[in-house]
Amino acid sequence: MINSTQKQRFGSIKYIKTQTGIIDPNVLRNNRVIMGLENDPRADIFRVLRTNVLKQLRHNNWNSFAITSATPDAGKTFISVNLAIAIAMEEDQNVLIVDADLRRPSMGQTLGLQYDFGLIDCLTRELSLYDACISSGIERLLVLPGRNFNKNPSELVSSRKMLDLINEIKSRYKSGIIIFDLPPLFAADNAMLLMPYVDAALLVIEDGKNTSDELQQSMYILEETNLLGLVLNKSRRPLLTHQYGYTYETG
């Protein structure tokens, strides 16, 4: 049972949840969650990305943003998880990351978390947000994981239940940063349905795969969305952190 005092503390990652994650460094290493490892020199690129994203969020008084990609397998969840941890590493900066990819949820697997409930249970079983969230095992980082949903999720994503849940998340978590890991833009309409409910978006582009036409189409889809920037992922080029956009080699 969760009392009123606990509910008031939901905005803090110090909040004790029924579902508690235990971080395994080997799992993080295998899944390239480099921000969860100590003294990994590759983490600097995510610190640069964090600085640029937080600067824009604070300047515009925003606290929520989505991360999506043009096509599947571009590495959006890899970017989402590492950026979320990077932001949570800032003192007094709490982060809630939501796995809103109902077709291919992978947030929990990437972090090596074991859990019984997730976002889909809030929508289909009326599970409370408190019971669905899980402590990641990383200080100041809370996760609302995803679970497989075999039916077409478009109607569920556009439902009143989803809108009410997003409004509850934003209301309960005003003092923190909320990151939504969305499906790819071209995979289905789920990302487009959810985009109006976030303050801004970060677009992940897969180097060597996504074409200029796909990039232009993505920008067209996001034309009414506040774009924080582009992340060029799986790049074999030298890191060019001074440009508008960020590159990272995932191996």
N, C-alpha and C positions, 0 to 999 in steps of 0.2 A: 504494500500500500504506500502511495506517495502522498505525503502531507503537504500543506500549503507552503511551508517553509522551503521544502525541497523544490516545489514548483517555481518559487521566486528565484531560485538559484540556477534555473535551467540555462540562463545566459552564461554561466561559467562552466568551463571544462572540468572544474573540480567537482561538479555534480556527480554523485555516485549512481550509476545505472545498474539495473538488473543484468543486462548483457554487458560483459566486460571483456575487452580484447586483451590478448597477450601477444606482444610483439616478438617475433622470431627473426633475428638478424639475417639468418640464412634465407628465409623466405623473401625478405626485403631485397636482399642482394640478388637473388635469382630473378625477381620481378623488376629489377632496376629502380627500386624505390630508394634512390641514393640519398635523399634528404633525411631518411631515417637511420642512416649509417654515420658513424663518427669519422670525421677527417677525410671525407671523400672530396678530392679537388674538383670533381665534376659538378659539385653542388653550387659552385659560384654562379653558373648561368641561371639557376633558379632564384638565387638571391637578387640578381639583376632584374629578372622578370618580376619578382615580388615587389621590388622598389618601384618599378614603373607602374604596376597595377595598383598598388596602394596609393601612390601619388594621385592617380586619376580618381580613384574611389573617394579619397578624402577631399579632393578639390571640388567634387560634385556632390558631396554628401550622400554617396551611394554606399550600400553595404551588401548588395547581392549581385552576383554575375554568373553567367553560364559559360561553360566550355563545351564547344562542339567542333565538329570537323566536317569537311565536305563529304568524304567517303569513309566506309568502315576501315578499320585497322590502321588508321593514321596515327594512333597513339594518344588520343584525347584523354583516356583515363590515366595513362602514364603521366601526362602533363598535369591533370587535375590533382592527382594524389601528391606528387612532388611539390606542386605549388601550394597546396593546402598545408602541407607540413612546413614549408618555408615560411608561410605567413604565421602559422601557429608558433613558430620559434621566436617571433617578436614578443617582447615582454608585454604582458597584459593584452595580448591580441588573441581572442578566442575565435575558433573557426568551426563551422558546421558544414560538412560536405555531404551532399545528397546525391545518391546514385539514382538518377531519373531516367536511365536508359532501360526501359522495361523490357525491351526485346533481348538485349545482351548485357545484363548487369554483371559487372566484374570488379567493382570496387572492393568488396569484401575479400574476394580471392586475391587481388593484388596486394592487399595488406595482410593476408594470411589470417583473417578473422574467422572465428566460428560463431554463428549466431542462429537464432531460431526464427526471428521476425525481421521484417523490413518494410520498405515503403509500400509495397503492394498490399501488405496486411492492414495498413492504415486505410486503404481505399476499399478493400473488399471484405474485411472482417471487423471494421470499426475499431481496430486496435489503437490505443492512444499513442501519440507522438512520443511520449516519455518511454513507453515500453518498447517502441520500435528502434529507437536510437541506441547506439552502442559506443561505449568508451573505446577509443582506438588503441589505448595503451601508450599513446603519445600525448604528452602534456598539452592541454588546451585544444585538442582536436577531437571533435565528436563526429560520428558517422551515422547517417541514416542510410543503411545499405539497401541494395536492391535484391529481389529474388525473382526467379523465373516466372513469367506469366505467359501461359500457352496460348491464350486467346489474343485477338487483335487488340492492342492497347489504345488505339486512337480514340475510341469512344470514352474509355476510362480517363485518358489524359485530358480530354475536353470536358469532363464531367464537373458537376458542381462540387463533388467530393474533393477532386484535385484542387480546384480553386480554393476551397475552404482550408485544405491542408496547407497550401502554400501561404495563404494569409495567416494561418496560425504560426507557421514557421517564422515568417517575417515579424509577426507581432511578438512572439516569445524571444526572438533572437535579435532584437534591435541593436544591442551593444556589440554584436559580433559580426564576423564576415561569413556570408552564406555563399557556398559554391555549388552550383548545380551541374553535374556531369550529364549532358544531354546526348541523345542519339545523333548520328551523323545527319546532316541536312538532306542528303540525297537518298537515304535509306527509307525514310517514311516522313509523315507530316508531324510526328510527335514533337520534334524540336521547334518547329514553327508555331505549334499550338502553345508551347510553354514559354517561348521567348518574350511575349508581352508582359510576363509577370516578373521579370528580372530587370535590374537596372542597366545592365550592360552585358557584353559577350566578348569572349576571346575565341578566335578561330584558329584551329590547328590544321596546317597544310602538310601533306606528306611529300617530301622532296623526291623527285624522280618519278612520281606517280600522278599526282594531281596536275592537270593541264591548266593552261591559262584560261581556257573556256570555263573549266570547272571553278576556277577562282573567281572569274567575273560573275558566274551564276550565283555563287555563294554570296558575293558582295551584294548582288541584286536582292537575294532573299533577306539579307540582313540590313537592307538600306534604311529601315525604320528603327533599327537597333543601335544603341550606343556601342560602338566597337572599340574595345580597349587596345586591340592590336592583333597581329598575326604571329603564330608560332610555326616556324618551319622545322618540322620534325623529321628524323631519320636522315639527316643531312650528312654527307661526307665532306662537305666544304669546311674551311676554317670558320670558327665562331666569329660572328660579326655583331657583337652586342651593341655597337654604337648606332646601328640602323634601326628604323622603325619596324620592329619584328625581331624575333629571336630564333636562333638555330640551336638544335641539339642533336647529337648523334646517339642513337639508341643501339647501335651495334648490329 
